[in-house]
Amino acid sequence: MTGQALAGIRVLDFTRVLAGPFCTMLLGDMGADVVKIENPSSGDETRQWGPPWDTNALSAYFLSVNRNKHSLTLNLKSEAGQSIARQLAAESHIVIENFKPGEMARFGLSYADLRQINPALVYCSITGFGQTGPYRDQPGYDYAIQAMSGLMSITGPVEGESYKVGVAISDVVTGLFALSSILAALRHSERTGEGQQIDIALLDSQIASLVNVASNYLVSGQAPQRFGNQHPNIVPYQTFRAADGEFVLAVGNDRQFGQLCALLERLDLRDDLRFATNPARVANRETLIPILQTLFLQRHAKAWVDDLLNSGIPAAPINDIPTILNDPHVQARGLVHDGFIGPPMQFSGTPAQVILPPPMLGQHTDEILRQRLKLDDDTIAAYHASGVV
């Protein structure tokens, strides 16, 4: 073992809520030293987004994206606070922030400001709509982005209202785009000594994650419609009702469809030209699906899922959250830790690890000021008294 992949990388984290903290948590999981800058009076607002709370009165929401970080409280409206932030940025490799465009410049902490003291700095800005464009000054929240991006127009039942995804998926996807972009820019910085600013927007990220659905429109000119739990391009690829509940069947190719017909003892369906190929099944889904649904009602969901998987046909139960988090496979993969989900990355040589629990507000303020900036106790006490930290 050679330690963690990002050991020695210092991250100065000015983000809060979800997209940014999710990104910086993953950097911390891979070994980066993450200092989370928080407002002294209240900190990251998700600290208050409960119940539920843990035994330290930290919200489950905050716990989910803030492990492996040090918390430093800092009043960025004060000159002393801005000076401390600049000193920390001078020795950092990465700065990430999610203030509205122009806000960091008001604090003297924009990329243009910080590159003067740290030319190799990788500086990532996460906003709702980006640093340019007519919507740049609008606030960006996941729910609004899901609606505006078109995601909700393709989510939900065929008839009725549009649905949002049950998790703040626009924030999560944005955090992942930010992570991959930061690592690419860090590679460039280490090779050339040149840093850069990365402009990541929730709307851009969510539109990019529409992938094949957006492509369907660009190729066909037809607006994508809601298909409920069906797939616009693959059949049968949906939920089915069994005798005791629902399960998912995901036939991805013609070979798997043939295996399904054999399991159902309906080889006539395989040989029917209306169903022999996926394009034919898509065109004739209204005929095929009721036939399959009638057959699946004859047995329990678990029996179908077991037999489908044993036949090499993708299928799955529809679990609730407690069931999947207690699943023996998930337990074996080490995903569930004490009160939170651990790193999903499995490295053979540089493991992602949970080293620090999510911090209490300002838990590491004195330690960082003392160890990194070499401030004495009297100076630190004065900063506390004046509200700088």
Number of C-alpha atoms within 10 A of each C-alpha: 7 8 12 18 17 17 15 12 18 21 25 23 27 22 23 23 19 24 26 27 28 25 27 34 25 24 25 30 27 24 24 23 21 25 25 29 26 23 19 18 13 12 20 21 12 18 20 16 15 14 11 10 16 12 6 7 13 21 18 19 19 23 19 17 25 27 24 25 27 27 22 25 26 26 20 23 12 15 13 17 19 18 15 19 21 19 15 20 23 18 16 21 23 26 27 24 22 22 16 19 20 12 13 18 13 10 18 17 21 19 22 14 14 21 20 11 14 19 17 24 27 28 26 24 25 26 26 28 24 23 19 11 8 9 12 16 16 13 13 20 17 22 16 15 24 24 14 14 19 16 22 19 18 19 19 17 14 14 9 8 11 17 16 19 14 6 10 16 19 28 30 21 19 28 26 18 18 26 20 12 17 23 15 12 23 23 14 16 18 13 10 10 13 16 22 20 18 19 16 22 25 28 25 16 23 23 18 15 17 15 10 12 17 16 12 16 12 11 8 9 9 9 12 16 12 19 15 17 15 19 14 16 15 17 27 23 19 18 19 22 19 20 11 12 14 19 21 21 23 19 22 15 14 17 15 17 24 22 19 24 17 15 15 14 10 15 15 13 20 19 13 11 11 18 23 17 18 20 15 14 22 18 14 14 18 10 12 17 16 12 12 18 14 12 14 19 17 13 14 16 22 16 10 22 19 14 14 20 13 11 14 13 23 17 21 19 17 14 12 8 9 8 10 14 15 11 12 11 11 12 13 9 11 14 15 16 11 7 11 17 15 20 19 13 13 12 11 8 11 16 18 23 17 18 12 13 15 21 19 15 22 21 14 18 20 19 16 17 19 15 10 12 12 10 14 12 12 9 12 17 12 12 16 16 10 10 15 21 26
